[in-house]
Amino acid sequence: NNKILSLLGFAAKAGVLSYGFEATVSAVLGGKARLVLIAEDISAKSRKEVVFFANKKNIKNITLKEINLKTVSDAVGRKCGIIADNVEGFAKAFLKALIEGGIADDQ
C-alpha cells in the first residue's frame, strides 16, 4: 500500500493526474488517460460508468483493493476516489506496484 500511496503523491505533485469522476472521464474520452484508478468504496454507479468509458477507449482500469476514498484523498491532497493517470511512465510504475503488492490483479 505504501508504494502505491507514495506513487500517487509523486504523481499528484508532478501534475499528471485527473481527479474525480468528471475529470477522469474527460481525460479518458480526450485520449489523455493511461490508467484509471478507483478506490474500493466508490459507488457502484460511478464505478460502472467510469469502467464503461475506460473499456470503450481501451484504457486499463483498476479498483484498488483495501484502499478507500479517504486514503486516496489523503495521498493526493484532495478529495477524490477516481483518478486518471495521464503519463505512461507513472502508469507502468503503478501497475507494477499494484500487482506486486497484491492490490490489483493483472487484468
N, C-alpha and C positions, 0 to 999 in steps of 0.2 A: 504493500500500500504506500509506504513512504516514497518509493521511487516514482510511482505514478503521480503522487501529490506534488513531489518536487518538480517533476516534468511539467505538470500543469502550471505551477508557479513560474517556472522559467518561460514557458510559452506565453503566459499572460504578460510578463514583463517585456517580452520580445514583441508583443502586439500582434501575434499571429492567430489569435482565437476570435471566433464569433460567439457571443454569449446569448443564451436563451433561445426559445423556440423560433421566433420570427427571424432573428439574425442568422440562425443556423440554417433554416430553410432557404433564406435568401442566398447564403453562401453556397449551399448545395445546388440550387437552381441556377445560380450565376457561374457555376463551374470553379469556384474558388476552393471549396472544401476538399480536403484529402481524407479526412476521417471524422466521424461523428461519435462523440462520447455521451452516454446517457446515464445519469445517476439511477441507482436501483429503485428509488422511491418516487420516480416521476409518474404522473397519472398514466393509466393505460391508454387513454385517448391521445395524449400528447406523444407518447412513445410510438403508438401505431402510426400516427401521421408523419412523424419525422423519419421513421424507418421506411415508410412508403416512399417518401421523396428521395431518401438516400439510395434505396434499392433501384428506384427509377433511373437515377443518374449513375448507378454502379459504384457507389461510394460505400466503403466499409463502415459499418456502424456497430458499436459495441455497448451493451449495457454493462456497467461496472458492478460486478458482484461485490457486495459488502461495502460499497461506497455510496453514501446517501447525498442528498442535495446540500445539506449543511456542510459536509466535509468537502464537497466540490467547491461550494461557495467560499469557504474559508481558504482553500488552496489558491483560488484565483482572485480573491479580494472583492468579489461582488456576488450578489445572489443569482444563482443560475444552476440548473441541473441538466441542461442540454447545451453542449458545446461543439462547435465545429473547429477542427484544427485545419488551418489553411496553408500549411507548409509541409512538403513531403518529408523532410528530414525529421521533424518532430513527429509526424505520423508514424514513421518507421520505428522511432525510439519508443513511442507509446505502445505500439503493437508488441514489440519485443518485451518490454517491461510487463505488460498486461499478461502475456502468455506465460512468461517465466514465473510471474507471481501467482499464477493460477486464478487471476481475477477475471480473465476472459478466455473463452475457448478460441482456438484458431479456426475462425469461421470463414 
